[in-house]
Amino acid sequence: MVHLTTELIHHGYVPPAGFEAPQQGVFKASTVFFPSVAAMRSREWKDKTAYTYGLHGTPTTYALEERLCTLEGGAQCVLAPSGLAAIANVALSLLKSGDEVLIPDNAYGPNKALAEGELKGWGITHQYYDPMDPLDLEAQISSRTRLVWVEAAGSVTLEFPDLAALVRICKKRGVTVALDNTWGAGLAFKPFDLVPGEVPALAVDISAHALTKYPSGGGDVLMGSVITRDAGLHMRLKLTHMRLGLGVGANDAEAVLRALPSMALRYRAHDEATRQLAQWCQAQPQFLQVLHPALQDSPGHAHWKTLCVNGTGGAAGLFSVVIDPRYTPDQCDAFCDALRLFRIGYSWGGPVSLVVPYDLASMRSSWPSHLAHGTLVRFAVGLEAAADLQADLANALSVALI
Ligand SMILES: *Cc1c(COP(=O)(O)O)cnc(C)c1O
């Protein structure tokens, strides 16, 4: 007679198949059962035709991967536990001792820190190029260059590069090009079809995306994705992904699946409010410069307009200001502290507006000529009413920057 403890584990009931509802089920597993040893030996996880182990995929993660491919126009996807882990997955898959990676000088800071703090120690060198000068990229590509990162717009300073020109150079020189697509999010432009109508399509090789931002939309999930269109390249990424054990939690995957249907609507709402606030900030004498690619005089505005289909593709909800250097760094901090709706905090893409002052001098090889000198403050606009956010900015200016 089987004992109750055993029966409670090996229970005979199987729910009926065919349950359908708007939201995916949350499948959690490390172990996956096989009906026989032969089935265990023959199942293949690499092409998603079967399940073998939680780390190799579940119905929940497979579903999320497929939807993200649709979002970005790719064919294959791996999920990583953060946007930075996605970036690291790309670097560790493609770079070996003796290789070099080229990174734009305005790249997401931790991408540079990965190169400086980890890759360097493994004999992988890096150079920073000026993203606003395609000739600088071309000049820096050498026989050792195995990977070029591109980012549009750049982190914090939001310069918009001529992305198509940068990608063309990489294609011409036969170097793999990876885009950090967190800003565009698959909505502002198409990373695998950068010039509408061009055949064959001009495409990045890899699109890495911090799902932490707009796909999650809640400020409560850390996740990243790496999307490709080439099966061989995907397999290199996937094998590294498996060897490093980069799994994601089922509840987190479900949270992203739940937020994806509203993503385009949220992106547009963030975009509209951000442009309104950026324009208002341009009229404030305390700000020497406002950085947002849709503003006429923001660096790379023309490139943004071309790539994002005359602006209809939109822009993420980020803008930065350079505060007149007649205000001390302490006064600039007091301005951030005086904000009430804009909370002080990293990341973006959620409902709550955020503000962070940055020390640009410590982030760049040199101060870019297109940036005014002063304290840089980056705003991430949430989903609050734009009028309330504007009043918050006006109040903080009147309190701290007088
Ligand atoms: C936030 C961000 C990342 C990293 O995402 P995490 O999930 O926080 O690791 C990478 N690139 C860009 C451009 C980002 O803004």
The ligand as a Tripos MOL2 file, in Angstrom:
@<TRIPOS>MOLECULE
LIG
   15    15     1     0     0
SMALL
NO_CHARGES

@<TRIPOS>ATOM
      1 C1         19.0220   50.0360  -17.5540 C.3       1 LIG1
      2 C2         19.8470   49.8060  -18.7550 C.ar      1 LIG1
      3 C3         20.5820   48.6300  -18.9160 C.ar      1 LIG1
      4 C4         20.7060   47.5660  -17.8430 C.3       1 LIG1
      5 O1         19.5240   47.0600  -17.3700 O.3       1 LIG1
      6 P1         19.4650   46.3980  -15.8990 P.3       1 LIG1
      7 O2         18.3080   45.4870  -16.0000 O.co2     1 LIG1
      8 O3         19.3120   47.5060  -14.9350 O.co2     1 LIG1
      9 O4         20.7490   45.6450  -15.7080 O.co2     1 LIG1
     10 C5         21.3020   48.4740  -20.0750 C.ar      1 LIG1
     11 N1         21.3120   49.4140  -21.0310 N.ar      1 LIG1
     12 C6         20.6190   50.5650  -20.9130 C.ar      1 LIG1
     13 C7         20.6700   51.5610  -22.0200 C.3       1 LIG1
     14 C8         19.8730   50.7940  -19.7690 C.ar      1 LIG1
     15 O5         19.2100   51.9540  -19.6430 O.3       1 LIG1
@<TRIPOS>BOND
     1     1     2 1
     2     2     3 ar
     3     2    14 ar
     4     3     4 1
     5     3    10 ar
     6     4     5 1
     7     5     6 1
     8     6     7 2
     9     6     8 1
    10     6     9 1
    11    10    11 ar
    12    11    12 ar
    13    12    13 1
    14    12    14 ar
    15    14    15 1
@<TRIPOS>SUBSTRUCTURE
     1 LIG1         1 GROUP 0 **** ****
